[in-house]
C-alpha cells in the first residue's frame, strides 16, 4: 500500500465549508506518486506509460478543512497490460472517499503493451502483502 498525508487547503473547500467534490481525484493522483515511481523511477513524464481507462469515486462521509487526510492506494489486481487500484481517503480514522482506477500500460505508440516483468513482480509482491 502507498500512503500519503495531505493537509487540506482553504481553497479546497466550497461554499458549504467542506472539501469540494472536485478535490479528491487530485488527492488520489497525489497518492499514486510512489506507484508511478515503479514505472518511472526518475519521475520523468516523457513517454508516460500509464493511461486512465476507468475511474470511479464514492463519497462516503464529509471531508473537512483543518484536519489532515491520509490517502491510501492499493494495487487490487494486475492484468497483462492493465492494473486496478483501490484508493481511500481517511480523515480522523474514518474513510470519507473511496475510488477505483484502471490504468492501461502503453508503449511509445500509445497502444497497450504488457507490464514489464520487473514492475509486475514488485506490484504482485505488494498485492500479496495487501491481501494478507
N, C-alpha and C positions, 0 to 999 in steps of 0.2 A: 504494500500500500504506500502511496505517496501522500504526504501530509504537508499542508501549507497553512500558515496562520496569516489572516488578513485583518487589518484594522479598518472597519468601515469609515468612509469619509462622509462629511456633511453632505457633499454633492451626490452621494449615493442614495440619499433619502428623497422621498416625494412629498407632495403636499399633505399627505395623511400622516407623515412622520416616520414611516417605516422604510426599509430598504426597497427601492423601486424594483419592480419585476424585470427590468432590463439589465440589472446589475449581476445577478447570479451567473448568467452564462459567461461573463468576463471573469468572474472569480473562479469558475470551473476551469476555464482555459489557463489561468494563472496556476491553478493547482496541478496542471499537467506538465509543467516545465521540466521536472525531473524525468518524467516518462519521455518527453520529447528528446531529452539528452541521450536516451538509449539509442535513438535513431541518428542524432546529430550531436556527438559529444562536444563539439566546438560551438554548439548553439547557432550555427550558421543557418540562414534562411534560404540560401541558394539551393535551387533544385529540391525544394521542400518535399519530403517523401510521403506525407500523410494528407489525405483529403477527407473531410467530413462527409459521410454518406447520409447519416440519420442522426437526429438529436432530439431527445425528449426531456422535458423538465416538469417536475411536480412541486408545487408549493404546499408543504405540509403544515408549517407554522410560520407566524410572522417573524421576520428578522429585523432587528432594530439597530439604530446608531448607538455608539458609545460602548459597545462590548465586542471584543474580538470574535471572529468566527474561525473555525477550522475547516479547511477544505480537504476532503479525503477522496482520493482517486484510486480505484481498484481495477485491476485487469480481471474482467469477468470471463472472457473467452478469447481464444485465438484461433482464427481460421488460416487458410493458406495465404490469402492476400489481405486479410482484414483482422481487426481486433475490436472487441466491445469493452467499453469502460463503464463501470458503475461509479457514480460520484455522489457525495453528500456534502452539505454544508451544515455544520453543527455549531450552535450557539448556546452557551450555558448548559451544555450536556444534552441538549435536545436537537434532533435532526429537524432542520427547518426547510431544507430544499433537497430534493433528490434529482438526479439526472442520469441519463444513459446516452452515450455517444458511440457511434460506429465509425471507425476510421478505416479507409482503404489505403493500403500501401501502394504507391505508384512509382514508376521509373521516370527517367527524364522525358520520355514521350507522353507522360501523364496517364498512361494506361496501367491497370492493375498488374502488379508483379509480386511474386512470393516474398514474404517477410524473410530477411536474411537469417540463416541458421543460428548465428551467434546471438542476434537480438531475440529470436524466438526462444532460444534456450534460457536467456535471462528473464524474459517475460513469463515463460512457463514455470520457472522456478518460483517467481513471485506469486503466480496464480496458485501454486500448491501451498505456499505459505499463507496466503489469504484465506484459503478454504480448509485449514487445519482445524 
